[in-house]
Amino acid sequence: MTFQAYLDNIEKQRGVSLDGFVKLAAAQGFTKPGTKASEITDWLKAGYKLGHGHVMAIVKLLKDRAKS
């Protein structure tokens, strides 16, 4: 499975687009420099019932988008 397919699966399971997760994370202040991955993972696991692998994929997405 490609990384993009993995991300697409998250969207199908939770009904939130990847851009939606980015916007939600920004609203929570999780796109600011210095934000720890554990803050984001705790939020996603509690609020969206995502497993660790899916959560880490979103963390990577957030970090990749912050670089560009």
Backbone as a printed PyTorch tensor [residue, N CA C, xyz], in Angstrom:
tensor([[[  0.8480,  -1.1730,   0.0000],
         [  0.0000,   0.0000,   0.0000],
         [  0.8920,   1.2340,   0.0000]],

        [[  0.5560,   2.1820,  -0.8510],
         [  1.3190,   3.4180,  -0.8890],
         [  0.9200,   4.3230,   0.2660]],

        [[  1.7640,   5.2880,   0.5260],
         [  1.4640,   6.2430,   1.5910],
         [  0.1710,   6.9830,   1.2800]],

        [[ -0.0150,   7.3690,   0.0090],
         [ -1.2380,   8.0860,  -0.3670],
         [ -2.4630,   7.2050,  -0.1710]],

        [[ -2.3640,   5.9220,  -0.4970],
         [ -3.4920,   5.0040,  -0.2850],
         [ -3.8120,   4.8930,   1.2060]],

        [[ -2.7880,   4.8880,   2.0170],
         [ -2.9630,   4.8390,   3.4720],
         [ -3.7300,   6.0820,   3.9430]],

        [[ -3.3310,   7.2500,   3.4350],
         [ -4.0070,   8.4900,   3.7850],
         [ -5.4500,   8.4950,   3.2780]],

        [[ -5.6610,   7.9900,   2.0770],
         [ -7.0170,   7.9150,   1.5210],
         [ -7.9100,   7.0340,   2.3880]],

        [[ -7.3430,   5.9820,   2.9330],
         [ -8.0870,   5.0720,   3.8020],
         [ -8.5490,   5.7890,   5.0780]],

        [[ -7.7210,   6.6560,   5.6070],
         [ -8.0890,   7.4390,   6.7920],
         [ -9.3170,   8.2920,   6.4720]],

        [[ -9.2800,   8.9450,   5.3070],
         [-10.3970,   9.8030,   4.9090],
         [-11.6860,   8.9930,   4.7770]],

        [[-11.5950,   7.8180,   4.1800],
         [-12.7780,   6.9600,   4.0090],
         [-13.3270,   6.5050,   5.3580]],

        [[-12.4330,   6.1540,   6.2780],
         [-12.8600,   5.6520,   7.5880],
         [-13.4780,   6.7300,   8.4640]],

        [[-12.9550,   7.9410,   8.4180],
         [-13.3790,   8.9770,   9.3580],
         [-14.2210,  10.0800,   8.7400]],

        [[-14.2910,  10.1260,   7.4130],
         [-15.1140,  11.1360,   6.7620],
         [-14.5500,  12.5420,   6.8520]],

        [[-13.2760,  12.6400,   7.1330],
         [-12.5980,  13.9380,   7.1950],
         [-11.4880,  13.9060,   6.1540]],

        [[-11.4740,  14.9120,   5.2790],
         [-10.4300,  14.9600,   4.2540],
         [ -9.0830,  15.2720,   4.8940]],

        [[ -8.0360,  15.0360,   4.1350],
         [ -6.6950,  15.3550,   4.6360],
         [ -6.5570,  16.8530,   4.8660]],

        [[ -7.0990,  17.6440,   3.9350],
         [ -7.0850,  19.0970,   4.1380],
         [ -7.8970,  19.4630,   5.3730]],

        [[ -8.9570,  18.7050,   5.6150],
         [ -9.7650,  18.9340,   6.8120],
         [ -8.9690,  18.6980,   8.0770]],

        [[ -8.1850,  17.6110,   8.1020],
         [ -7.3450,  17.3420,   9.2710],
         [ -6.2980,  18.4410,   9.4470]],

        [[ -5.7510,  18.9380,   8.3380],
         [ -4.7640,  20.0210,   8.4280],
         [ -5.4150,  21.2700,   9.0240]],

        [[ -6.6150,  21.5960,   8.5740],
         [ -7.3210,  22.7700,   9.0990],
         [ -7.6830,  22.5950,  10.5730]],

        [[ -8.1400,  21.3990,  10.9230],
         [ -8.4680,  21.1240,  12.3270],
         [ -7.2290,  21.2280,  13.2090]],

        [[ -6.1120,  20.6940,  12.7150],
         [ -4.8570,  20.7600,  13.4810],
         [ -4.4050,  22.2090,  13.6440]],

        [[ -4.5460,  22.9930,  12.5840],
         [ -4.1590,  24.4110,  12.6640],
         [ -5.0340,  25.1390,  13.6820]],

        [[ -6.3160,  24.8310,  13.6940],
         [ -7.2220,  25.4710,  14.6550],
         [ -6.8660,  25.1220,  16.0940]],

        [[ -6.2810,  23.9430,  16.2930],
         [ -5.8560,  23.5190,  17.6230],
         [ -4.4620,  24.0480,  17.9750]],

        [[ -3.7970,  24.6710,  17.0040],
         [ -2.4490,  25.1840,  17.2310],
         [ -1.3610,  24.1540,  17.0150]],

        [[ -1.7040,  23.0330,  16.3770],
         [ -0.7470,  21.9410,  16.2110],
         [  0.1610,  22.0860,  14.9930]],

        [[  0.0040,  23.1490,  14.2360],
         [  0.8850,  23.3550,  13.0890],
         [  1.9950,  24.3530,  13.4000]],

        [[  2.0420,  24.7980,  14.6420],
         [  3.0750,  25.7390,  15.0500],
         [  4.4100,  25.0110,  15.2250]],

        [[  5.5090,  25.6880,  14.9030],
         [  6.8200,  25.0770,  15.1390],
         [  6.9770,  24.6760,  16.6080]],

        [[  7.6010,  23.5480,  16.8200],
         [  7.8570,  23.0810,  18.1800],
         [  6.7640,  22.1950,  18.7500]],

        [[  5.6830,  22.0160,  18.0020],
         [  4.6130,  21.1360,  18.4800],
         [  5.1170,  19.6990,  18.5040]],

        [[  4.9060,  19.0350,  19.6070],
         [  5.3620,  17.6520,  19.7550],
         [  4.3630,  16.7000,  19.1120]],

        [[  4.9040,  15.6610,  18.5040],
         [  4.0540,  14.6570,  17.8600],
         [  3.0730,  14.0550,  18.8530]],

        [[  3.4850,  13.9050,  20.1030],
         [  2.6110,  13.2950,  21.1070],
         [  1.3560,  14.1330,  21.3520]],

        [[  1.4590,  15.4490,  21.2190],
         [  0.2790,  16.3080,  21.3790],
         [ -0.7410,  16.0210,  20.2770]],

        [[ -0.2280,  15.8670,  19.0670],
         [ -1.0960,  15.6000,  17.9220],
         [ -1.6650,  14.1950,  18.0060]],

        [[ -0.8220,  13.2250,  18.3580],
         [ -1.3090,  11.8380,  18.4180],
         [ -2.3700,  11.6750,  19.4970]],

        [[ -2.1760,  12.2920,  20.6290],
         [ -3.1790,  12.2120,  21.7010],
         [ -4.5150,  12.7850,  21.2440]],

        [[ -4.4710,  13.9160,  20.5650],
         [ -5.6720,  14.5810,  20.0690],
         [ -6.3950,  13.7040,  19.0380]],

        [[ -5.6510,  13.1600,  18.0830],
         [ -6.2710,  12.3420,  17.0370],
         [ -6.8120,  11.0190,  17.5700]],

        [[ -6.0850,  10.4070,  18.4720],
         [ -6.5620,   9.1380,  19.0390],
         [ -7.8330,   9.3430,  19.8560]],

        [[ -7.8640,  10.3940,  20.6460],
         [ -9.0310,  10.6460,  21.5010],
         [-10.2280,  11.1490,  20.6980]],

        [[ -9.9900,  12.0710,  19.7970],
         [-11.0850,  12.7140,  19.0890],
         [-11.5930,  11.9810,  17.8710]],

        [[-10.7220,  11.1890,  17.2460],
         [-11.0910,  10.5540,  15.9830],
         [-10.9400,   9.0430,  16.0000]],

        [[-10.5500,   8.5050,  17.1500],
         [-10.4310,   7.0460,  17.3330],
         [ -9.5680,   6.3960,  16.2470]],

        [[ -8.4920,   7.0770,  15.8860],
         [ -7.5470,   6.5380,  14.9140],
         [ -6.4890,   5.7110,  15.6270]],

        [[ -6.0070,   4.6900,  14.9400],
         [ -4.9280,   3.8810,  15.4780],
         [ -3.5960,   4.6010,  15.3370]],

        [[ -2.5840,   4.0290,  15.9510],
         [ -1.2710,   4.6690,  15.9840],
         [ -0.6840,   4.8870,  14.5840]],

        [[ -0.8140,   3.9190,  13.7170],
         [ -0.2620,   4.0510,  12.3630],
         [ -0.9120,   5.1790,  11.5890]],

        [[ -2.2300,   5.2590,  11.6630],
         [ -2.9380,   6.3320,  10.9660],
         [ -2.5910,   7.6860,  11.5620]],

        [[ -2.4890,   7.7390,  12.8610],
         [ -2.1330,   8.9910,  13.5330],
         [ -0.7490,   9.4580,  13.0910]],

        [[  0.1920,   8.5520,  13.0390],
         [  1.5490,   8.9290,  12.6420],
         [  1.6010,   9.3570,  11.1780]],

        [[  0.7410,   8.7970,  10.3400],
         [  0.6650,   9.2270,   8.9450],
         [  0.1930,  10.6780,   8.8720]],

        [[ -0.7680,  11.0370,   9.6890],
         [ -1.2470,  12.4220,   9.7070],
         [ -0.1780,  13.3530,  10.2660]],

        [[  0.5500,  12.9120,  11.2700],
         [  1.6540,  13.7190,  11.8100],
         [  2.6720,  13.9830,  10.7060]],

        [[  3.0120,  12.9540,   9.9430],
         [  3.9530,  13.1290,   8.8360],
         [  3.3950,  14.1110,   7.8090]],

        [[  2.1260,  13.9760,   7.4890],
         [  1.4830,  14.8970,   6.5470],
         [  1.5990,  16.3330,   7.0410]],

        [[  1.3180,  16.5540,   8.3150],
         [  1.3970,  17.9040,   8.8810],
         [  2.8220,  18.4510,   8.8060]],

        [[  3.7820,  17.6210,   9.1290],
         [  5.1830,  18.0690,   9.0940],
         [  5.6320,  18.3520,   7.6710]],

        [[  5.2130,  17.4910,   6.7180],
         [  5.5800,  17.7010,   5.3150],
         [  4.9780,  18.9930,   4.7770]],

        [[  3.7420,  19.2560,   5.1400],
         [  3.0900,  20.4830,   4.6490],
         [  3.6890,  21.7290,   5.3000]],

        [[  4.1730,  21.5910,   6.5150],
         [  4.7960,  22.7390,   7.1920],
         [  6.1050,  23.1340,   6.5100]],

        [[  6.7750,  22.1530,   5.9010],
         [  8.0470,  22.4150,   5.2250],
         [  7.8430,  23.1480,   3.9170]],

        [[  6.6890,  22.9760,   3.2920],
         [  6.4810,  23.5850,   1.9690],
         [  5.7890,  24.9140,   2.0340]]])
